[in-house]
Amino acid sequence: MIARGDHPDQAQVARGDHPDQAQSPGGVHAQQVERAELLVEMLPYISRWRGKVVVVKFGGNAMVDTALTDGFAADMVLLRQIGLAPVVVHGGGPQIGDLMARLGKTSEFRDGLRVTDAETLDIARMVLVGKVNRDIVGAINVHGPLAVGISGEDGRVITATARNPDLGFVGEVTDVNTDLLERLLAEGLIPVISTIGADAKGQAYNINADTVAGAVAAALEAEKVVYLTDVAGLLDDVDDPESLVRRTTADSLAARLASGRIVGGMIPKIEACISAVSNGVNSAHLLDGRVPHVVLVELFTDAGVGTMITRDRPTALQASH
């Protein structure tokens, strides 16, 4: 009787036999078969990327969405567990902006970069090193005790100089010391880098996270550098979400940049992609960080998503990813 909870549909669900799920002749749900097929699809990519360094720039709205952050953290642990060597570089623009607003300061941007006076630099250091970095490390370590948070100032990982006097304490990367990063990777750990660097005299600089990710990827001779953004990738027409550029080259991007077709916050991303692939990184990827597990979809499925940038015309092997 239904009063006893013996509804036919409930009995089916208890056995895992939902009436809406088609079954194969052996009684296995079609959804289960699809999941198994996905695992098989992943296998050659797991083999291909095993032991490779993948630098992932984590930023944008994905950082302020708890569910997306948790999914990203789980993805990084999965990458490490199946043999890849992920390195996380994070920004913190929304969080810096929020604290500045609460303190009564107004953010000013030029070509996608935040103008940074001494007070803004202090705010950026507090937010990036003391708050955002710890949050990401904590989120990753929930899924496995693997993440180690560092600032670019630690071990002089990032040496910087002023990018432009008009921008204040906004830095340009002049050197990446990989010793500390390589030691962490050799121990099977996941470095999580906040983007504060310093010059030889110890003066700190706030550095755009896209720029740092590209520089770190090049210094580590990474297989890939992945940028999580708030759009699907590079668009031919910023007003047309269907105009996604799926594959392009560094030279083509440089031409777009010179023509003025790339503006705002996309400028440092594109500059970083061009620099990374021109300095030995096999490919750069612009992905929509608002999509759950988008890094896994890009790395381990045949379809791929977002925009892939290579130095030259993609080879047959690169073309799949």
C-alpha positions in Angstrom: 0.0 0.0 0.0 1.1 3.5 -0.6 0.7 4.3 3.1 3.5 1.9 3.8 5.7 3.7 1.2 5.4 0.8 -1.2 4.7 2.9 -4.3 5.9 1.1 -7.4 8.1 4.0 -8.4 9.6 4.2 -5.0 10.5 0.5 -5.1 12.1 1.0 -8.5 14.1 4.0 -7.2 15.3 2.0 -4.2 16.7 -0.6 -6.6 18.2 2.1 -8.7 15.7 1.2 -11.5 14.2 4.6 -12.2 11.4 4.1 -14.8 12.6 7.1 -16.8 16.1 5.6 -17.3 16.5 3.3 -20.3 18.3 0.0 -19.6 20.6 -2.1 -21.7 19.8 -5.8 -22.1 22.0 -6.6 -19.1 20.1 -4.2 -16.8 22.6 -1.4 -16.8 21.2 2.1 -17.1 22.1 4.1 -20.2 23.4 6.9 -18.0 25.8 4.5 -16.3 27.0 3.3 -19.7 27.6 6.9 -20.8 29.7 7.5 -17.7 31.7 4.4 -18.4 32.2 5.5 -22.0 33.4 8.9 -20.7 36.0 7.2 -18.6 37.2 5.3 -21.6 37.3 8.6 -23.6 39.5 10.1 -20.9 42.1 7.3 -20.9 44.3 8.4 -23.8 44.3 12.0 -22.5 45.3 10.8 -19.1 48.2 8.9 -20.6 49.2 11.8 -22.8 49.3 14.4 -20.0 50.7 12.2 -17.3 53.7 14.0 -15.7 53.0 17.2 -17.5 52.8 20.6 -15.8 49.5 22.4 -16.3 49.3 26.0 -15.0 45.7 27.1 -14.2 44.8 30.7 -13.6 41.8 30.8 -11.3 39.8 34.0 -11.2 36.7 35.9 -12.1 33.2 35.0 -10.9 34.3 31.3 -10.4 36.2 32.6 -7.3 33.1 34.1 -5.7 30.8 31.1 -6.3 31.2 28.5 -3.6 30.0 25.6 -5.7 32.3 26.5 -8.6 35.3 27.0 -6.2 34.6 23.6 -4.6 34.3 21.9 -8.0 37.6 23.6 -9.2 39.3 22.4 -6.0 38.2 18.8 -6.6 39.4 19.0 -10.2 42.9 20.1 -9.1 43.1 17.2 -6.7 41.9 14.8 -9.5 44.6 16.1 -11.9 47.3 15.5 -9.3 46.0 12.0 -8.4 46.0 10.8 -12.0 49.5 12.0 -12.6 49.4 15.6 -13.9 51.2 18.4 -12.1 48.8 21.3 -11.6 50.0 24.7 -10.5 47.3 27.3 -9.5 47.8 31.0 -10.0 45.0 33.1 -8.7 43.8 36.7 -8.9 41.4 38.4 -6.6 40.1 41.4 -8.5 36.5 41.2 -7.1 37.7 40.8 -3.6 40.2 43.6 -3.8 37.5 45.9 -5.3 35.0 45.0 -2.5 37.5 45.8 0.3 38.5 49.0 -1.4 34.9 50.1 -1.7 34.3 49.3 2.0 37.4 51.5 2.8 36.0 54.3 0.6 38.6 53.9 -2.2 37.7 54.0 -5.9 39.3 51.5 -8.3 40.8 52.9 -11.5 41.7 50.7 -14.4 43.8 51.3 -17.5 43.9 48.7 -20.2 42.5 46.1 -17.8 45.1 46.8 -15.0 44.3 48.3 -11.6 46.1 51.5 -10.9 47.9 50.8 -7.6 49.1 53.4 -5.1 50.8 52.4 -1.8 47.5 52.0 0.1 46.0 49.9 -2.7 49.1 47.7 -2.7 48.6 47.0 1.0 45.0 46.1 0.4 46.0 43.8 -2.5 48.6 42.0 -0.4 46.1 41.5 2.5 43.4 40.2 0.2 45.5 38.1 -2.1 48.0 36.6 0.4 45.9 36.6 3.6 42.5 35.8 2.3 42.1 34.5 -1.2 45.1 32.3 -1.2 44.1 30.7 2.1 40.6 30.1 0.9 41.8 28.3 -2.3 44.3 26.2 -0.3 41.6 25.3 2.2 39.1 24.3 -0.6 41.7 22.1 -2.3 42.8 20.4 0.9 39.3 19.4 1.7 39.6 16.9 -1.1 43.2 15.9 -0.4 46.0 17.5 1.7 48.0 18.6 -1.4 47.8 22.4 -1.7 50.6 24.7 -0.5 50.0 28.4 -0.6 52.8 30.8 -1.5 53.2 34.4 -2.5 55.4 35.4 -5.4 57.5 37.1 -2.7 58.2 33.7 -1.0 61.6 32.4 -2.0 61.8 35.2 -4.6 59.6 33.1 -6.9 58.6 36.2 -8.8 61.0 39.1 -9.4 59.2 42.2 -10.7 59.7 45.8 -11.7 57.3 48.6 -12.2 55.3 48.1 -15.4 54.4 51.8 -16.0 54.9 54.8 -13.6 51.3 55.8 -14.4 50.1 52.6 -12.9 51.9 52.9 -9.6 52.9 49.7 -7.9 51.7 47.4 -10.8 54.5 45.0 -11.6 55.9 43.4 -14.7 57.5 40.0 -14.2 61.3 40.0 -14.9 62.1 36.6 -13.6 60.5 33.4 -12.3 62.6 31.3 -9.9 61.3 27.8 -10.3 63.3 26.2 -7.5 60.6 26.3 -4.9 57.9 25.3 -7.3 59.8 22.4 -8.6 60.5 21.1 -5.1 56.8 21.3 -4.3 55.9 19.5 -7.5 58.5 16.8 -6.9 56.7 16.1 -3.5 53.4 15.7 -5.3 52.0 18.9 -4.0 49.9 21.6 -5.7 51.5 25.1 -5.5 48.9 27.9 -5.2 50.5 31.2 -6.1 49.2 34.7 -5.2 50.5 37.3 -7.5 52.5 39.7 -5.4 56.1 39.9 -6.5 59.1 42.0 -5.4 62.2 43.7 -6.9 65.7 43.1 -5.7 65.3 45.7 -3.0 62.2 44.1 -1.6 59.7 46.6 -3.0 56.4 44.7 -3.6 54.3 44.9 -6.7 50.8 43.8 -7.5 51.0 41.8 -10.7 48.2 40.9 -13.0 47.4 37.2 -12.5 47.1 36.5 -16.2 50.6 37.8 -16.7 52.0 35.7 -13.8 50.3 32.5 -15.1 51.9 32.9 -18.5 55.3 33.7 -17.0 55.2 30.7 -14.6 54.0 28.4 -17.3 56.9 29.4 -19.6 59.5 29.1 -16.8 58.2 25.6 -15.8 58.0 24.6 -19.5 54.4 23.7 -18.9 52.4 21.6 -21.3 49.4 24.0 -21.0 48.4 27.2 -19.4 44.6 27.5 -18.8 42.8 30.8 -18.1 39.4 30.6 -16.5 37.4 33.7 -17.6 33.9 35.0 -17.4 33.2 34.4 -21.1 33.2 31.4 -23.3 36.6 32.3 -24.7 37.8 34.7 -27.4 34.9 36.1 -29.4 35.1 37.5 -32.9 32.3 39.8 -31.9 32.0 40.7 -28.2 28.3 41.2 -28.7 27.8 37.8 -30.3 28.3 34.8 -27.9 28.1 32.5 -30.9 31.2 34.0 -32.5 33.6 31.9 -30.4 37.1 31.5 -31.9 37.9 27.9 -31.2 41.5 27.8 -32.3 44.0 30.4 -33.3 47.8 31.2 -33.2 50.0 33.6 -31.4 50.6 35.5 -34.6 46.9 35.9 -35.3 46.3 37.1 -31.8 49.1 39.6 -32.0 47.5 41.0 -35.2 44.1 41.3 -33.4 45.8 43.1 -30.5 47.6 45.5 -32.7 44.4 46.3 -34.6 42.6 47.3 -31.4 40.0 44.5 -31.7 40.9 43.3 -28.2 40.1 45.7 -25.3 39.8 45.9 -21.6 40.5 43.0 -19.3 41.0 40.7 -22.3 44.2 42.5 -23.2 46.5 41.1 -20.4 45.0 37.6 -21.0 45.8 37.7 -24.7 49.3 39.2 -24.1 50.0 36.4 -21.6 48.8 33.7 -24.0 51.0 35.1 -26.8 54.0 35.3 -24.4 53.5 31.8 -23.0 53.2 29.9 -26.3 56.0 32.0 -27.8 58.2 30.9 -25.0 57.7 27.1 -25.1 54.3 26.4 -23.6 52.6 23.9 -26.0 49.2 25.6 -25.8 47.1 28.2 -24.0 43.4 27.9 -23.3 40.7 30.5 -22.6 37.8 28.7 -20.9 34.5 29.8 -19.3 35.1 29.4 -15.5 31.4 29.6 -14.9 31.0 26.1 -16.3 31.4 23.4 -13.7 34.5 21.2 -14.2 35.4 23.0 -17.4 39.1 22.2 -17.0 38.4 18.5 -17.1 36.1 18.8 -20.1 38.9 20.6 -22.0 41.7 18.3 -21.0 40.0 14.9 -21.1 37.2 14.9 -23.7 37.3 14.8 -27.5 35.1 17.9 -27.9 37.1 20.4 -26.0 35.7 23.9 -25.2 36.8 27.5 -25.3 39.6 28.9 -27.3 43.0 27.2 -27.8 46.1 29.2 -28.8 49.2 27.6 -30.2 52.4 29.1 -31.6 51.8 27.8 -35.1 49.0 26.1 -36.9 47.8 23.3 -34.6 49.1 19.8 -35.4 46.7 16.9 -35.7 47.6 16.0 -32.1 47.0 19.5 -30.8 43.8 19.9 -32.8 42.0 17.6 -30.5 43.0 19.8 -27.6 
